[in-house]
Amino acid sequence: MKNVVIFGLLVCITVLVGESWAQEVVREEMAHKAMADCNDPVNTREMNDCARQKTDEAQLRLDKYFAKAKEQYHDDPKAVEALQLSQRDWLTYRESYCNAVYQLWRDGSIRGVMYQGCMLQLTVQRTHNIWQDYLTFMDSSASILPEPH
């Protein structure tokens, strides 16, 4: 019985220390991202963090344009459904293609940057396509949202 109690205490200590360690790792990661100068990244980790940050920003922009396109055509459920299906398929394509780029560079430390660059390029391109096809007009009327860059 004494061994069970000791074992239980060791497990609790391990869990508490492990949890504390995990929280510290998360804090360090957040601090590192906050400190990274994306105008002049100095190491691979900062390059990867900055590339991921640009991709995340582009994804937020795409989400905004996609939501606006759905809103614009809310009275045409078939058009919205087709747009949603195309987005699902596009997300699968983007992930698959950028994974292929990652594999191409798998032996180099540049692989993460190349993957994120692929994700960024395709996301920016998709945002522009949605803007052009769903948020602009054939006449000289102003677009629903500004042209994305």
N, C-alpha and C positions, 0 to 999 in steps of 0.2 A: 504494500500500500504506500509506503514511504517513497518508493521508486516512482510510482504513478504520480504522486504529488510533485516530486522534483521534476519529472518529465513535463508535467502540466505547466509548472512555473517556467521551465526553459522554453516551452512553446510560446507562452505568453510574452516572455522577454524577447524572443526572436521576432514575434509578430510586431511588437511595439517598436523594436529597433528597426526592423525592416520597413515598417510604415514611416517612421521618422526619416529613414534613409531615402525612401521613395519621394517623400515630400521635399527633402533637400534637393534631390536630383531635379524635380520639377521646378523648384525655385531657381536653381542655377541655370536651367534651360531657359526660363523666362527672362532672367537677368541677361543672359548671353544674347538672346534675340533683341532685347532692348538696347544692348550696347553695340551691336553690329552696325558698322557704318557702311551702308549699302552704296554709298558713293565711292568707297574705296575699300572693298573687302580684302582682308589680308591673308586669309587661309581658306582651305577647302570648306570647312564648316561654315564660315561666314558667307562664302559664295553660295553654298547650298541653301542656307537660311534666307539669303536675300532673293535668290531665284524663286524659292517657295513663296516668299512674301509677295513677289510680283504676280505669281500665278494665282495666289489667293485673292489678290485685289482684282485681277482680271475675271476670276470666277464670280466674285460679287457683282461686278459690272454685267457679266453675262446673265446672272440671275435676275438683275433689275430689268434688263432689256427683254428677257424671256417672259417675265411676269407682265410687263407692259404689253407685249405682243398678245398674250392670252387675254388680257383685259380688253385690248382693242377689238378683238374678235369674239368676245364673250357671247354675242348673239348668233354666232355660227359654230355650234358645237362640233360639227364635222371638221372644220378648219382647226379648231383648238385641239381636238383629238389627234389629228394628223400631225400637228406641231409637237404635241407631247410625245407621240410615237417617234417622230424624227429625233427629238432630243434624247430619248432613251437610247436609240440606236447610235446616235452620235457620241454619247458618253461612252458606250461600249467600244466604239471605234477608237476614240481618243485614247482610252486606257490601253487598248491592245497595241495601237501604233506606237505610243510612247514607251510602252514596255519593250517593244522591239528595238527602239532606239537605245534604251537602257542596256539591252543585251548586246547591242553592237559595241558599246563602250564599257562593258561589264568589268574588264580588267584594269580600267583606269580610274583614278580618283575623280575624273571629270564626269563620270557616269551620272551622278545626281544632277549636276548642272545641265547636262544634255537632256535628261529626262524632263526636268522642269522647263527648260527652254522649249521643248516639244509641246508640253502641256500649255505653256503660255501662248505660243504661236497659234496653235489650233483653237484655243479659247478666244483669243482676240479675233481670229478669222470668223469663228462661229458667231460671235457678238455682232460683227459687221454684217454678216449674212442675214441675221435676224432683223437687224436695223433696216437693211436695204429692202428686204422682202416683205416685212410686216409693219414697219413703222415709218415708211416714206410713202409718198404719193406720186402718181405719174404726172400730175400737173405741177405747177410751181408752188403748191402749198408747202408750208413749213412741215418738217418731219415731227413726229410725236415726241421723240427724244433727239438730242444732238447726235451727230455722227460720232461713233465711238473711235477712240484712238488707242 
